Amino acid sequence: MTATRSALSYDVFVAPEKPFVAPTPAVGDAPAWDPTTSTLIFGARDAVLVDPLMTVREATALADWVALHDRHLTTVYITHGHGDHYLGLPVVLDRFPDARVVATAGTVRRMQDGQALDNSLRAGFPGQIADSIPLPEPLASPEFQLEGCSILVIDTGHTDTVDTTSLHVPDLDLIVSGDVAYNHCHMFVGATTSESRAEWIAALDRLAELHPAAVVCGHKDPTQGNPPAVLGESRGYLEYYGQLRDTGMPDGELFDAMVDRYPGWVSRQQFLILGAVTTQ
């Protein structure tokens, strides 16, 4: 899908759901990683890529897709320190070696501290993830440029992890939310607390106050567009999950309640809804 407004355009690449190696979950579907997005924001000559995905295979397909746009890739931006959004970076840089890789200082810290999580992903996707990942350059300012147009970094704090960010492109009325919002995909709420969910909801409200025309989520049902309604839908998901958690509902019942409430949402995964739970 390509969208155009003003001097800039954007396009969204969705890597489909993919199976990974893990014990059979007690509830939900067989282990599979939720569909993950990468967004290309581009002008007449140059482009910025947001989140270079995870596996070698999908990052290779992403690099081919970027090349089809026939733009100079100046920048790769990483929204947060979860490996499914950055472990594909070496593949993208091999194709576009001149691209500058940037992130906030918080994201860089999370990447530096995330070796255990990265190794867990490598175990789940054996032989499918690069061994060595370069660190981004920490941004000194919450703003960078693409052909004279501003791209603004929004610090969203603790959402599905700590030190997350989104991007706002005023010229497109566009928000690239990273994992702050999800689009008809079950959300990674299993490790949340009442406090972290409140902070997550506040982040969604902050994005909604910008009144975007479009929101690209880090994880989405590939059949969906990029409507701003996902901000309210994600907020509602968090609120409903919190209400169920507060009742002390057993994990298996909670999982079923979330799937029943959102029957059309993809990735009915135990690890997303309940975290690292192996039994009911």
N, C-alpha and C positions, 0 to 999 in steps of 0.2 A: 504493500500500500504506500503510495506516494502522496504527500500533501504539500500544497504550495500556498504561500501568502507572503506579500512583501518581497524583499530581495532574497529571502531564504526559503528553503524547502526542507522537508524531512521525510525519511523513509524508515520502515521498521522491519527488521529481520526477526523471525521467531524460530528458534531451535525447538523442534518438537520434543515431546515427552520421550524419555529414554530409560530403559531398564538398567538397574545397577545391582551389584552383588551385595546381598544382605540376608539375614535370617528372614524366614517367612513371618510376616507380621501377624499379630493376633486378630487385627481387624483391618478392614479396607482392602485395597487392591494390592497386587503383587508389587514389590519395590520398583518404583520408577520415579525419575526426577521430573519435576514439573516443567512445562514449556517455559523457556527463558528468552528474553528479548535483548536485542542490541539495536540502538537507534543511530542512524546517520543523519546529521544536520549539515546541510550544504548550501553553498552559494553558487555563483557562476564559475568559480575556479577551485575553491578550497572546501574542505569538509572536516567535521569533527565526528568521531565515533564514540558512542557511549556504551561501555561495558563489552569487552571482547569475548564473552562466553567462557566455556570451561574445557571441553574436550578438543583434542587435535582435529578430529573429524568435523565438528561443527564450526570450529574457528577457521578451518580451511574453507568450508563452504561460505562462511561469513566474509572472508577475505576476497573470495571470488566475486561475491555479491557487491562488495564495496568497489572493487575494480570496475564493475559494469557501469558504475555511475560516472566514471571518467573525470574524477576530481582529484586534486592533490590533498591527500589525507595529512593535515597538519597536526592534529591532536587526537589522542585517545584519552578519554576521561573515565575514571572508575568511580562508581557511585558509593560503594561501601565495601567492607572487608570480608565478604563471603566469596569463597573460591569459585563458585559457579558463575561469578560475574567478572573474574579476572584471570583465571588459570589458562585461558586461551591466548593470553597476551603474546607469548613468544611467536606463535604462528602468525598473528597479525603483523608483528614487527618484522618478521622475516620477509613478508610481502611489501611492507611499507616502512623501511628502516629509518626514514627521515622523520617519522611522526614523533611528536613530543608526547610523553605519557605523563598525565597529571592526575592528582587527587588531593583531597584535603589532608592536612597533617594527621587528623584522626584516622582516616582510612589507611594512610601509610603505616601508622602504628598498629592497626589491626592486622594488616598484612604481615608485618614483621613478627607479630605475636601469634599468627595463625598457623604455624607449621603443623600442629597436631590435627587441626581441622582439615588442612590441605592433604595431609597423609591419609586421613579417613576417606576423603574423596578419591584419592588415588587407589585405595583398597577397594572402594566401591566400583571404580571404573578402571580395572587393571589394564595397564599398557595403553591407556587412552588419554593420559594427561602428561604434559611436559614435566620434566624433572626439575628444571630451574626457572624461576619466575623473576624477572627484573622488577625492582621497586619503582613506583612512579615518583616524579618530582613533586614535592609538596607545594601547593599553590600558596603564594604570598598574599593573594587578594581573592575575595569571593566573586570575582568577575574576570572573564577572559573574552577575547574577541574572535569573531569569524567574519571576515570581509567587512569590518567596521561595525558590525552588529554585536550587541552585548549578549553574552550567555552568563547568567547569574547562578551562582551556587547557593543553595538553600540548605543550611545546617538543620537537619531534622532530628538530631539526637538519637534516643533509644527507641527504635521501632522494632523490626524483627532482629536487630542486633544493635550494638552501640555505635555511635559516631557515623550514622547514616546521613546521606545527602540526597537531594533532588536537584535537578536543573530547571531553570525558568528561561525561556527564550521569548522575550517580550514581542519581538517582531513577528513571531508565529502564534502568539497567545498559546504557547505550548509549555507543558510541564513534562519532563522525563523524570518519573518519580522514583526510579530504582525500586526497591522493595518496600517503599512506604505505602503504596497502594498496590493491590492485586486486582486483576480483571477476570472475574468469573473463574477463579482458581482458588482452591482452598489455601488459606494463609498459614504461615509458619508461626503458629501461636502456642505450640506445645510447651515452650520454655518461658512463656511470659508470666508475669505477675500482675496483680492489680495495679501496682505502681507503674510498671513498664507499659501496660496497656493504656493507662491514662496519658502517659507521655506520647505514645503512638497516636492516640486519638487527637491530641493537641497538634501534632505534626500534620495530620490530615486536615484539620481545621485551618491551619496556617496556609496550606496549599490551596484550599477552597477559597480563601479570602482573595486570592489572585484572580479568581473568575476565569480560569483558562478555557479556551475553546476545545482543547484536546489534552488528554493525559495518556502517556505511554507508560505502562506498568512494567516492572521487572519480570513478572510472571503473569501469563495471560492465556486464556483460551484462544488458540490461533484463529478461530472463526469470528472472534469479536473485533470490533473497531477500537478506537481510542477515545471514548466519550468521557467528558468530565464527571459523569455520574458515578464513575468508579470510586471517586473519593468518598461519596456518601455511602456507597455500598460496602466499601472496606470498613468504614466507621461502624456501620450496622453489624457487620460480621464480628468485629471486636467486642462491641457491646453485648451481643447475644452470647458469645462465648464466655464473656466475663460473668454474665448472669447465671449461666449454667455452672461454671466453676464455683461460684459463690454458694451454690446450694449443696456442694459436696457430692455432686452426682458421680457415680463410678465411671471410670474411664470408658468402658465399652458403651455404656448408655450415652455418655457425652458425645462420643464419636458418632453414634447412630443419629443423635439429635441434630448434630451439625450437618450431616449428609442429608437428613430429611428436610432440614430448613433450606438447604442450598442444593437441590437434587441435580441441577444442570451444571454445577461447577466441576471443573476437571481436577484431577490429582486428589483422589480420595485416599490420601496417604496417612498412615498412622504417624509417621515421623513428623509430619506437618502439624497435625491436630493435637497429638498427644505427646510429642517429643519422643525421646529414646525409651519408649515403653515396650516391653516384649511380651507382657501378659496382661490379660484383662483384670 
